[in-house]
């Protein structure tokens, strides 16, 4: 998949995941990064259970990336929620 494909997949998947978890988007750059990291995490997890990882710019890959991004957001909120700010 091309760089443009990863950016588009990342933007859409990151935006959808942040809407599901936070009820608002994270911003353009953070949504792209979140979606790309989510695609990698989701692809890894799906390959562990015997399913195909991200295969291109299609609905299945979007589903995998959104699931991965939701997992990344839950882990992020679990870790950052326990931090004490002084």
C-alpha positions as CSV (number, residue, x, y, z in Angstrom):
1,X,0.0,0.0,0.0
2,X,1.3,3.5,-0.8
3,X,2.1,6.3,1.6
4,X,-1.1,8.1,0.6
5,X,-3.1,4.9,1.2
6,X,-1.7,4.6,4.7
7,X,-2.4,8.3,5.4
8,X,-6.0,8.0,4.3
9,X,-6.5,4.7,6.1
10,X,-4.9,6.2,9.2
11,X,-7.0,9.4,9.1
12,X,-10.3,7.6,8.7
13,X,-9.5,4.8,11.2
14,X,-8.0,7.2,13.8
15,X,-11.0,9.5,13.5
16,X,-13.5,6.7,13.9
17,X,-11.7,5.2,16.8
18,X,-11.4,8.5,18.6
19,X,-15.1,9.2,18.0
20,X,-16.0,5.8,19.5
21,X,-13.7,6.1,22.5
22,X,-13.6,9.9,23.2
23,X,-16.7,11.1,21.5
24,X,-14.5,13.7,19.6
25,X,-11.7,13.6,17.1
26,X,-8.1,14.0,18.3
27,X,-7.1,16.4,15.5
28,X,-5.7,15.7,12.0
29,X,-2.2,14.6,12.8
30,X,-3.0,12.6,15.9
31,X,-5.9,10.9,14.1
32,X,-3.5,9.9,11.3
33,X,-0.8,8.6,13.7
34,X,-3.5,6.8,15.8
35,X,-4.9,5.1,12.7
36,X,-1.6,4.0,11.4
37,X,-0.5,2.6,14.8
38,X,-3.9,1.1,15.1
39,X,-3.5,-0.6,11.7
40,X,-0.2,-2.1,12.8
41,X,-1.5,-3.2,16.2
42,X,-4.8,-4.5,14.7
43,X,-2.9,-6.3,11.9
44,X,-0.6,-8.0,14.4
45,X,-3.6,-9.1,16.7
46,X,-5.6,-10.3,13.7
47,X,-2.7,-12.3,12.4
48,X,-2.3,-13.9,15.8
49,X,-5.8,-15.3,15.6
50,X,-5.3,-16.6,12.1
51,X,-7.1,-13.8,10.2
52,X,-5.6,-11.5,7.5
53,X,-3.8,-8.3,8.6
54,X,-4.3,-5.0,6.8
55,X,-4.5,-5.9,3.1
56,X,-5.0,-2.5,1.4
57,X,-7.4,0.4,1.4
58,X,-10.7,-1.5,1.8
59,X,-13.5,-2.0,4.4
60,X,-11.8,-5.1,6.0
61,X,-8.5,-3.2,6.5
62,X,-10.5,-0.2,7.9
63,X,-12.2,-2.6,10.4
64,X,-8.8,-4.0,11.5
65,X,-7.3,-0.5,11.8
66,X,-10.2,0.8,13.8
67,X,-10.2,-2.2,16.2
68,X,-6.4,-1.7,16.7
69,X,-6.8,2.1,17.2
70,X,-9.5,1.5,19.8
71,X,-7.2,-0.9,21.7
72,X,-4.4,1.7,21.5
73,X,-6.7,4.4,22.8
74,X,-7.9,2.2,25.7
75,X,-4.3,1.4,26.7
76,X,-3.3,5.1,26.4
77,X,-6.1,6.2,28.6
78,X,-5.4,3.5,31.1
79,X,-1.7,4.5,31.4
80,X,-2.2,8.3,31.2
81,X,-5.3,8.2,33.5
82,X,-3.1,7.0,36.4
83,X,-0.5,9.7,36.0
84,X,-0.5,12.4,38.7
85,X,0.1,15.9,37.3
86,X,1.8,18.3,39.7
